[in-house]
Amino acid sequence: VQLVESGGGLVQPGGSLRLSCAASGFTMDYYAIGWFRQAPGKERERVSCINSNYGNTYYADSVKGRFTISRDNAKNTVYLQMNGLKPEDTAVYYCAAEVLRTPYYDCSNYQLTDYDYWGQGTQVTVSS
């Protein structure tokens, strides 16, 4: 089981990035996929998640209306489209996977410690 994030980089405030989380060794259809971020000196926090089977999503209040999570099950990949980026969005972004308890399970019920599989992270820096 492997998750690989990509798409991070340096962007100016107000800019956009699209992060990708590609899975191998398992099929995403039966998993919740979460995006988390960790800024220097801060705890890792949940940003968004998606039930890759049913498609329901969750967003943290800090990113609601700016970030969009989506999945392409044919490519076994989940995306995080980030628009209107702010300096406070600067962090290492991680994706994580956890088996769905039921096909329609609300992924917002999964906390950080519930996720069994993690990627290595991708750096996002928002700065002028």
N, C-alpha and C positions, 0 to 999 in steps of 0.2 A: 504494500500500500504506500503510495507516494502522492504528495501534493506539491505542486511547483507553482509559485507565484511569479508573475512578471508584470511589467508595465509601469513600475515606479519610476521616479525621476525628479528633476527640479522643474518647478513651474511657478510662474508669477501669481500673486493673489488675483483671484477671479478666473483663473485658468481652469483647464480640465485635464483629467487623466482617466484612462480606463485600465483597471487592473484585471488580470486574468488569473484564474486558479485552475490549473490543469491536473486532472486526477489520472493515476494509472494504478493498476492492480486491483481495482474494484470499479463497480458501476455506480455512478452518482445517483441513479434513479431512486435508490432506496435510502438516501442519506439526507440529513440536514447539513447544509454547508454554511458556515459562518465566516464573517470577516471581522477581525479584531485589529486593534492597533495599540502600539505602545510607544509613548514619547519618552525621551530621556528623563529619568528620575520619577516617572509615573507608573502606575500599575497598568497592566494590559486591560483594555476595555473593549466591550463588544460594540461593533458598529452596525452590523446588519446580518441577517441570515435569510435563507430560503429553504423551503421544503422542496427538494428537487423532484419529488413525485407529484405533489399537488400544486406546488407553485406559490403557496402563501409566503409572505415576506414580513420582515420586521426591520425597523430602523430605529437607531438611537435618536433621541430628540435633537442632539447636536448636529445631525446630518440629514434629518428629515427634510425633504423638498430639494435637496442638493445632490444626494447620492441615489443611485438606482442599482439594485442587484438583479441579475438575470441569469438564466442558465441556458445552455445548449447541450442537451443530453446526448445528441448525436456526436458531439465533439468531447463529451465528458468534461466540460469546462463550465465554470461559473465566472461571471464578470461582475465588477463593481465599477460603474460609471460614476465618476466624481466630477461634478460641476461646481462652479462658484467656490473654488478652493480658497481657504483662509490660512494664514500662518499657523493657527492653532490646529490645523489638520496635519501638520508635520509630525511624522511618526514612522515607525516600521509597521507595515501592514502584513498581517498573517491571515491565511485562510485555514479553516479547520473542518473536519468532517466527523459526523456521528450518525450511527445507524438510526433510522426513524423507528420509533416505538410502534407507530401505526402509520398506514399510508397517508393519513391526513393530519398527522401530528403537527401542532403549532410549534415551529422551530424557536419561537421566543421563549418557550419553556426551558430550553437548554441553556445552561449557564456555562461559563468558561471551562469549569472543571469537568463538565459532562463530555467534552469533545475528546475523542481518543486519538485522532490523527491530525497532525499539524504540518504545515509547510515551513520553509526556512525563512520566509519573510521577504518583503521588498520595501526599500526605502522610498518614502514620499517626502519631499521637501518643498514647502511653499514659502517663497521668499522673493523679494524684489531686488 
